[in-house]
């Protein structure tokens, strides 16, 4: 019995080991298939975006430019509308327009028929999104825009559709293959809708001269808000600056450097312009019995890295990381007006 039990146990163990190998093989096979599917999806959608770029360079160029001019000249807002997946894309685009200096909001076509058409004014521009151009729910929005002469821009794949024929401007998307193996789920088509809408928003941003300063106004919160702060908003200034004359002795300069606690010292000439910087590294390189009797001008590193007050905090952090330093002097007309430390940038959440 003992031998049989051992054999049974060994057989059971062997069976479990076999099941483990099969499970591992299936898992590896599933992983490989999933990754292959993902790559195929991305490649198919990329083909659609490539076709869109070619259309923008060619047949769509004139219509796109006209759409940008029409929206830029409008005294109202961009009313984005669409149903289903196109509607979801429309909501994202309305948010992108609004955050980049083009007032916009999304109107659901079904709700439009129940009072929300009152949100649309004659000063607005309607941007309707429909792949087929035959979306029944858009009928009331189209009719309203025609009745009150509200400019209508269509994003559709069919110029000869009901939406296309009714619109003032048609941005006709190229007919591209959907990434869905059945050719049914909107994938490539929505990727192109999104990219085209983003292209409109960025072209308008550029046309209006929308700057990072403007962008900051609409994005005060979160890590993006932190990145959009300017060095002038967070820099230390006035009596906090660690500064010394280029003719000052290091014995005196070291006292200032220690008191200010930035790990560096700015060196200025007779006109108050920044001509160099003394860092902990400079002190180590010149360590010796003559250090305290030396002048700051003899110890300093010339042409230090600097920024202006209107430099974005994110750009300042990038410079600090690239140069492998811990602090930057902020200068105007060559004169130091502030200093920003890497800890200041980390504290406000730039990284």
PyMOL commands that set and color helices and strands:
alter all, ss='L'
color gray80, all
select helices_A, chain A and resi 2-57+61-73+84-99+109-112+116-119+136-147+162-166+188-208+212-218+222-227+231-234+238-240+250-260+280-285+296-299+313-323+342-347
alter helices_A, ss='H'
color red, helices_A
select strands_A, chain A and resi 78-82+104-106+125-129+151-156+169-172+243-245+264-268+274-279+301-302+306-307+327-332+335-341
alter strands_A, ss='S'
color yellow, strands_A
deselect
rebuild
show_as cartoon
